[in-house]
Amino acid sequence: MLKRGDVARIDYLWPHEERKKRGKDTQGSKDRACTVIDEIKIGDKVAAIRVVPHHGLLRGQTPDAADMPYAVKLTTNVQRAAGLLLTDREGRPRPGQKESWILAHRSNVLHVPQNPAILRTKDAKGNPAWSSGTMPPAVLKEIARKREMAIRDGVLPDEQKFFIGKGGVEEHYRKEQAEKSRSQDEAMANKPTPHYSSDSKRGQMEARAVMTARQNLRDAKASKAAFREKDRIKT
């Protein structure tokens, strides 16, 4: 859906909002343009994306003093490529067009593909899309440099995780995959063991699959019993 460099509309959650909403709905109070800077994979599948927020300011204004060292100002051409530039019929920036700054030391992590915090927008041709444009590689490199500065300065906060639960993206995805695997093992284990001869490769494969599924279920049951016994001893 979204990849590194894409510019999307996100219900962005600031740290002060996360503190207020802890344990409740974790959507931000306002959607804003954000740039995807990282795709978080578990195995070969993208399970989440990391985004940094854009901050629109009137011409001549700058971010707060605490944010300024880690802010990246976008040129007019970059704003145009990212789909952030409002123009007239002749392609000229409209009066009052805000300048766009990226706050590299702020970020959210959102699970994908389905997430209500990721909003539909329009592409350069005005068609419905998930991304309004793309951030140039040079800007992505500058964002990475600013984030490294923030890490060295100790100001990079914990990233917020939308709709994931206590364990975060990886634990959520692993539990989901474990449940899926268990269901598949149960379905396979309930099949009768196929009869096969040494001449039937297909029969051998089916029989091994059934026996493997049954063994997986036995192992899972034994592991769960071991954890219960460990907790009983502790108490």
C-alpha positions as CSV (number, residue, x, y, z in Angstrom):
1,M,0.0,0.0,0.0
2,L,2.6,2.6,1.1
3,K,6.3,2.4,0.7
4,R,9.4,4.3,1.8
5,G,9.3,7.8,0.4
6,D,5.6,8.0,0.0
7,V,3.7,11.1,1.4
8,A,0.4,10.2,3.0
9,R,-2.4,11.7,5.2
10,I,-2.1,10.3,8.7
11,D,-4.1,10.8,11.9
12,Y,-0.8,11.7,13.5
13,L,-0.4,11.2,17.3
14,W,1.8,13.6,19.1
15,P,3.5,12.4,22.4
16,H,1.3,14.7,24.6
17,E,-1.8,13.2,22.9
18,E,-0.6,9.7,23.5
19,R,-0.1,10.4,27.2
20,K,-3.7,11.7,27.5
21,K,-5.2,8.8,25.5
22,R,-3.2,6.0,27.0
23,G,-5.4,3.0,27.2
24,K,-8.0,4.6,25.0
25,D,-8.5,5.4,21.3
26,T,-5.0,6.2,20.0
27,Q,-5.9,8.2,16.9
28,G,-4.5,11.7,16.7
29,S,-6.8,14.8,16.8
30,K,-5.8,16.0,13.3
31,D,-4.7,14.4,10.1
32,R,-1.6,15.8,8.5
33,A,0.9,15.0,5.7
34,C,3.6,12.5,6.8
35,T,6.5,10.9,4.9
36,V,7.1,7.1,5.1
37,I,10.7,6.6,6.1
38,D,10.8,2.9,6.9
39,E,9.0,-0.3,6.2
40,I,9.1,-2.7,9.1
41,K,9.1,-6.3,7.9
42,I,8.5,-9.5,9.8
43,G,9.8,-12.2,7.6
44,D,9.1,-11.2,4.0
45,K,5.9,-9.3,4.9
46,V,5.6,-5.6,5.7
47,A,3.8,-5.4,9.0
48,A,4.1,-1.7,9.7
49,I,5.4,1.6,8.5
50,R,7.3,4.4,10.3
51,V,6.3,8.0,9.3
52,V,7.6,11.4,10.2
53,P,5.2,14.4,10.4
54,H,5.1,17.6,8.2
55,H,4.5,20.9,9.8
56,G,3.1,23.8,7.8
57,L,4.2,27.3,8.6
58,L,3.6,30.7,7.1
59,R,6.5,32.1,5.0
60,G,9.2,33.4,7.3
61,Q,8.2,31.4,10.3
62,T,10.3,28.6,11.7
63,P,9.6,25.6,14.0
64,D,10.0,26.0,17.8
65,A,13.6,26.3,19.1
66,A,13.5,22.8,20.5
67,D,12.4,21.3,17.1
68,M,14.6,23.5,14.8
69,P,17.8,21.4,15.0
70,Y,16.0,18.4,13.7
71,A,13.7,20.1,11.2
72,V,14.0,19.7,7.4
73,K,12.7,22.5,5.3
74,L,11.2,21.5,1.9
75,T,11.8,23.6,-1.2
76,T,8.9,24.5,-3.5
77,N,10.0,21.9,-6.0
78,V,10.0,19.2,-3.3
79,Q,6.5,20.3,-2.1
80,R,5.3,20.0,-5.7
81,A,6.7,16.5,-6.0
82,A,5.2,15.5,-2.7
83,G,1.7,16.8,-3.7
84,L,1.8,19.5,-1.0
85,L,1.8,22.6,-3.2
86,L,-1.5,24.4,-3.8
87,T,-1.3,26.1,-7.2
88,D,-3.4,28.2,-9.5
89,R,-4.4,27.2,-13.1
90,E,-1.0,28.3,-14.3
91,G,0.9,26.2,-11.8
92,R,2.0,29.0,-9.6
93,P,1.9,28.7,-5.8
94,R,-1.3,30.2,-4.4
95,P,-1.0,33.3,-2.1
96,G,-0.6,32.2,1.5
97,Q,0.9,28.9,0.6
98,K,2.5,27.5,3.7
99,E,6.1,26.3,3.8
100,S,6.5,22.7,4.8
101,W,8.9,21.4,7.4
102,I,9.5,17.8,8.4
103,L,10.2,17.1,12.1
104,A,12.6,14.3,11.8
105,H,12.8,13.6,15.6
106,R,9.1,12.8,15.7
107,S,7.5,9.6,14.3
108,N,4.6,7.2,14.5
109,V,4.6,3.5,13.7
110,L,1.4,2.2,12.1
111,H,0.5,-1.4,11.3
112,V,-0.5,-2.1,7.7
113,P,-2.2,-2.8,5.4
114,Q,-5.5,-1.9,7.1
115,N,-5.3,1.0,9.5
116,P,-8.0,3.6,10.0
117,A,-5.3,6.2,10.9
118,I,-4.1,6.1,7.2
119,L,-6.4,8.2,5.1
120,R,-7.1,8.4,1.4
121,T,-5.8,11.4,-0.4
122,K,-5.3,12.4,-4.1
123,D,-2.4,12.0,-6.4
124,A,-0.9,14.5,-8.8
125,K,-3.7,13.9,-11.3
126,G,-6.4,14.3,-8.8
127,N,-7.3,10.6,-8.6
128,P,-8.0,8.9,-5.2
129,A,-4.8,7.4,-3.8
130,W,-3.0,6.5,-0.6
131,S,0.0,8.7,-1.5
132,S,-0.1,12.3,-2.8
133,G,3.5,12.1,-4.0
134,T,7.1,11.0,-3.3
135,M,9.9,12.4,-1.3
136,P,13.3,12.7,-3.2
137,P,16.1,10.4,-2.0
138,A,18.2,13.5,-0.9
139,V,15.5,14.5,1.5
140,L,15.1,11.0,2.9
141,K,18.9,11.0,3.5
142,E,18.7,14.4,5.3
143,I,15.8,13.0,7.5
144,A,18.0,10.0,8.4
145,R,20.9,12.4,9.3
146,K,18.6,14.5,11.5
147,R,17.3,11.4,13.3
148,E,20.8,10.2,14.0
149,M,21.5,13.7,15.6
150,A,18.3,13.3,17.7
151,I,19.4,9.9,18.9
152,R,22.9,11.2,19.9
153,D,21.2,14.2,21.7
154,G,18.8,11.9,23.5
155,V,15.7,13.6,22.2
156,L,14.2,10.9,20.0
157,P,11.1,9.8,21.9
158,D,9.4,6.4,22.0
159,E,7.4,6.0,18.9
160,Q,3.6,5.5,19.1
161,K,2.0,2.3,17.8
162,F,-1.5,2.5,16.5
163,F,-4.0,-0.3,17.2
164,I,-1.4,-2.8,18.1
165,G,-1.8,-3.5,21.8
166,K,0.8,-3.8,24.6
167,G,3.2,-5.9,22.7
168,G,3.6,-3.7,19.6
169,V,3.8,-4.7,16.0
170,E,6.0,-7.8,16.2
171,E,4.1,-9.5,19.0
172,H,0.8,-8.7,17.4
173,Y,1.8,-10.1,14.1
174,R,3.5,-13.2,15.6
175,K,0.4,-14.0,17.6
176,E,-1.8,-13.6,14.5
177,Q,0.5,-16.0,12.6
178,A,0.7,-18.5,15.4
179,E,-3.1,-18.6,15.6
180,K,-3.3,-19.1,11.8
181,S,-0.7,-21.9,12.0
182,R,-2.6,-23.6,14.8
183,S,-5.8,-23.6,12.9
184,Q,-4.1,-25.1,9.9
185,D,-2.5,-27.8,12.0
186,E,-5.9,-28.7,13.6
187,A,-7.5,-29.0,10.2
188,M,-4.7,-31.2,8.9
189,A,-4.5,-33.3,12.1
190,N,-8.2,-34.2,11.9
191,K,-7.7,-35.8,8.5
192,P,-7.4,-39.6,8.5
193,T,-3.8,-40.8,8.0
194,P,-3.4,-41.5,4.2
195,H,-2.5,-45.0,3.2
196,Y,0.6,-45.0,1.0
197,S,3.1,-47.3,-0.5
198,S,6.8,-46.7,-1.3
199,D,5.7,-46.1,-4.9
200,S,3.4,-43.2,-4.0
201,K,5.3,-39.9,-3.4
202,R,2.0,-37.9,-3.1
203,G,0.7,-40.3,-0.5
204,Q,3.9,-40.1,1.5
205,M,3.8,-36.3,1.5
206,E,0.2,-36.2,2.6
207,A,0.9,-38.7,5.4
208,R,4.0,-36.7,6.6
209,A,1.9,-33.5,6.6
210,V,-0.8,-35.1,8.8
211,M,1.8,-36.6,11.2
212,T,3.7,-33.3,11.3
213,A,0.5,-31.3,12.1
214,R,-0.3,-33.8,14.9
215,Q,3.2,-33.5,16.3
216,N,3.0,-29.6,16.2
217,L,-0.2,-29.7,18.2
218,R,1.3,-32.1,20.8
219,D,4.4,-29.8,21.1
220,A,2.2,-26.7,21.5
221,K,0.1,-28.5,24.2
222,A,3.2,-29.6,26.1
223,S,4.7,-26.1,25.9
224,K,1.5,-24.6,27.3
225,A,1.4,-27.2,30.1
226,A,5.1,-26.4,30.9
227,F,4.3,-22.6,31.2
228,R,1.3,-23.3,33.4
229,E,3.4,-25.5,35.7
230,K,6.1,-22.8,35.8
231,D,3.5,-20.2,36.9
232,R,2.1,-22.6,39.5
233,I,5.5,-23.1,41.0
234,K,6.1,-19.3,41.2
235,T,2.8,-18.7,43.0
